[in-house]
Amino acid sequence: MPNIPTGLFNYGGSTSWAPIRLTVDPIIQAALPEFRLHYVEPLSSAPGSGSGIQLLIDGQLTFAQSSRPVVDQELSRAQQHGFTLKQIPFFN
């Protein structure tokens, strides 16, 4: 498949994804074995959109799932770390 990255990708964040993660991740892995996913639990806080975004900003995740929009403070903190956060909605 074109434009599919390869490697291991750490992700985490929204607990809204948790109920389907164990079903969806193996399907993705079977279809795209070169696109490996690893769910990361936060060590010092509860899982959730905010902690996922925080881990992303801190460089511990490749992408974060969030059930809410990124807030201005998070956007600003990312810029302080030298990058811009990009929000990609996938459910409406």
ZADO-1210 file (C-alpha; in nm, 4 decimals, padded with zeros to 6 digits):
<atoms>
<atom x="00.0000" y="00.0000" z="00.0000" code="MET" pos="1"/>
<atom x="00.1371" y="00.3406" z="-00.0899" code="PRO" pos="2"/>
<atom x="00.2084" y="00.6034" z="00.1780" code="ASN" pos="3"/>
<atom x="00.1955" y="00.3595" z="00.4698" code="ILE" pos="4"/>
<atom x="00.4864" y="00.4217" z="00.7061" code="PRO" pos="5"/>
<atom x="00.6889" y="00.1290" z="00.8346" code="THR" pos="6"/>
<atom x="00.8278" y="00.0731" z="01.1816" code="GLY" pos="7"/>
<atom x="00.7106" y="00.0703" z="01.5403" code="LEU" pos="8"/>
<atom x="00.4752" y="00.3515" z="01.6420" code="PHE" pos="9"/>
<atom x="00.3986" y="00.4278" z="02.0055" code="ASN" pos="10"/>
<atom x="00.0551" y="00.5701" z="02.0683" code="TYR" pos="11"/>
<atom x="-00.1781" y="00.6409" z="02.3585" code="GLY" pos="12"/>
<atom x="-00.4373" y="00.8830" z="02.4812" code="GLY" pos="13"/>
<atom x="-00.8133" y="00.8811" z="02.4891" code="SER" pos="14"/>
<atom x="-00.9885" y="00.6151" z="02.6907" code="THR" pos="15"/>
<atom x="-01.2677" y="00.6301" z="02.4309" code="SER" pos="16"/>
<atom x="-01.0442" y="00.4158" z="02.2085" code="TRP" pos="17"/>
<atom x="-00.9699" y="00.1570" z="02.4810" code="ALA" pos="18"/>
<atom x="-01.2829" y="-00.0607" z="02.4322" code="PRO" pos="19"/>
<atom x="-01.2070" y="-00.1170" z="02.0629" code="ILE" pos="20"/>
<atom x="-00.8254" y="-00.1024" z="02.0680" code="ARG" pos="21"/>
<atom x="-00.7842" y="-00.4732" z="02.1419" code="LEU" pos="22"/>
<atom x="-01.0074" y="-00.5584" z="01.8458" code="THR" pos="23"/>
<atom x="-00.8844" y="-00.3027" z="01.5934" code="VAL" pos="24"/>
<atom x="-00.5076" y="-00.3153" z="01.6547" code="ASP" pos="25"/>
<atom x="-00.4715" y="-00.6870" z="01.5607" code="PRO" pos="26"/>
<atom x="-00.6694" y="-00.6262" z="01.2404" code="ILE" pos="27"/>
<atom x="-00.4372" y="-00.3396" z="01.1474" code="ILE" pos="28"/>
<atom x="-00.1329" y="-00.5543" z="01.2304" code="GLN" pos="29"/>
<atom x="-00.2581" y="-00.8432" z="01.0156" code="ALA" pos="30"/>
<atom x="-00.3275" y="-00.6154" z="00.7181" code="ALA" pos="31"/>
<atom x="-00.0106" y="-00.4054" z="00.7574" code="LEU" pos="32"/>
<atom x="00.2575" y="-00.6099" z="00.9388" code="PRO" pos="33"/>
<atom x="00.5256" y="-00.3475" z="00.8666" code="GLU" pos="34"/>
<atom x="00.3143" y="-00.0844" z="01.0521" code="PHE" pos="35"/>
<atom x="00.3558" y="-00.1966" z="01.4138" code="ARG" pos="36"/>
<atom x="00.1565" y="-00.0332" z="01.6923" code="LEU" pos="37"/>
<atom x="00.2465" y="-00.0231" z="02.0614" code="HIS" pos="38"/>
<atom x="00.0003" y="00.1224" z="02.3122" code="TYR" pos="39"/>
<atom x="00.1759" y="00.3202" z="02.5873" code="VAL" pos="40"/>
<atom x="00.0157" y="00.3695" z="02.9290" code="GLU" pos="41"/>
<atom x="00.1176" y="00.6894" z="03.1091" code="PRO" pos="42"/>
<atom x="00.3333" y="00.6175" z="03.4154" code="LEU" pos="43"/>
<atom x="00.2525" y="00.9234" z="03.6252" code="SER" pos="44"/>
<atom x="-00.1106" y="00.9956" z="03.5356" code="SER" pos="45"/>
<atom x="-00.4340" y="00.8286" z="03.4306" code="ALA" pos="46"/>
<atom x="-00.4862" y="00.7423" z="03.0624" code="PRO" pos="47"/>
<atom x="-00.6872" y="00.9976" z="02.8700" code="GLY" pos="48"/>
<atom x="-00.6798" y="01.2579" z="02.5961" code="SER" pos="49"/>
<atom x="-00.4788" y="01.5056" z="02.8016" code="GLY" pos="50"/>
<atom x="-00.2167" y="01.2565" z="02.9149" code="SER" pos="51"/>
<atom x="-00.1800" y="01.1253" z="02.5584" code="GLY" pos="52"/>
<atom x="-00.1242" y="01.4737" z="02.4216" code="ILE" pos="53"/>
<atom x="00.1230" y="01.5410" z="02.7033" code="GLN" pos="54"/>
<atom x="00.3194" y="01.2225" z="02.6204" code="LEU" pos="55"/>
<atom x="00.3185" y="01.3231" z="02.2528" code="LEU" pos="56"/>
<atom x="00.4559" y="01.6685" z="02.3341" code="ILE" pos="57"/>
<atom x="00.7193" y="01.5078" z="02.5581" code="ASP" pos="58"/>
<atom x="00.8334" y="01.2859" z="02.2694" code="GLY" pos="59"/>
<atom x="00.7144" y="00.9559" z="02.4173" code="GLN" pos="60"/>
<atom x="00.4455" y="00.8912" z="02.1535" code="LEU" pos="61"/>
<atom x="00.4394" y="00.8981" z="01.7748" code="THR" pos="62"/>
<atom x="00.0725" y="00.9963" z="01.7791" code="PHE" pos="63"/>
<atom x="-00.1974" y="01.0496" z="02.0400" code="ALA" pos="64"/>
<atom x="-00.5665" y="00.9815" z="02.0247" code="GLN" pos="65"/>
<atom x="-00.7926" y="01.2448" z="02.1707" code="SER" pos="66"/>
<atom x="-01.1680" y="01.2613" z="02.2096" code="SER" pos="67"/>
<atom x="-01.1454" y="01.6392" z="02.2331" code="ARG" pos="68"/>
<atom x="-00.9761" y="01.9159" z="02.0354" code="PRO" pos="69"/>
<atom x="-00.6240" y="02.0195" z="02.1321" code="VAL" pos="70"/>
<atom x="-00.6340" y="02.3286" z="02.3549" code="VAL" pos="71"/>
<atom x="-00.4281" y="02.6439" z="02.3037" code="ASP" pos="72"/>
<atom x="-00.1965" y="02.5635" z="02.5963" code="GLN" pos="73"/>
<atom x="-00.1068" y="02.2270" z="02.4377" code="GLU" pos="74"/>
<atom x="-00.0475" y="02.3897" z="02.0992" code="LEU" pos="75"/>
<atom x="00.1770" y="02.6478" z="02.2639" code="SER" pos="76"/>
<atom x="00.3719" y="02.3852" z="02.4585" code="ARG" pos="77"/>
<atom x="00.4322" y="02.1864" z="02.1388" code="ALA" pos="78"/>
<atom x="00.5641" y="02.5014" z="01.9690" code="GLN" pos="79"/>
<atom x="00.7997" y="02.5538" z="02.2647" code="GLN" pos="80"/>
<atom x="00.9330" y="02.2031" z="02.1905" code="HIS" pos="81"/>
<atom x="00.9868" y="02.2985" z="01.8257" code="GLY" pos="82"/>
<atom x="00.6930" y="02.1412" z="01.6464" code="PHE" pos="83"/>
<atom x="00.3273" y="02.1914" z="01.5588" code="THR" pos="84"/>
<atom x="00.0489" y="01.9527" z="01.6547" code="LEU" pos="85"/>
<atom x="-00.1780" y="01.8439" z="01.3715" code="LYS" pos="86"/>
<atom x="-00.5323" y="01.7313" z="01.4456" code="GLN" pos="87"/>
<atom x="-00.6819" y="01.4729" z="01.2120" code="ILE" pos="88"/>
<atom x="-01.0490" y="01.3954" z="01.2863" code="PRO" pos="89"/>
<atom x="-01.1519" y="01.0439" z="01.1945" code="PHE" pos="90"/>
<atom x="-01.5020" y="01.0229" z="01.3413" code="PHE" pos="91"/>
<atom x="-01.7886" y="01.2668" z="01.2948" code="ASN" pos="92"/>
</atoms>
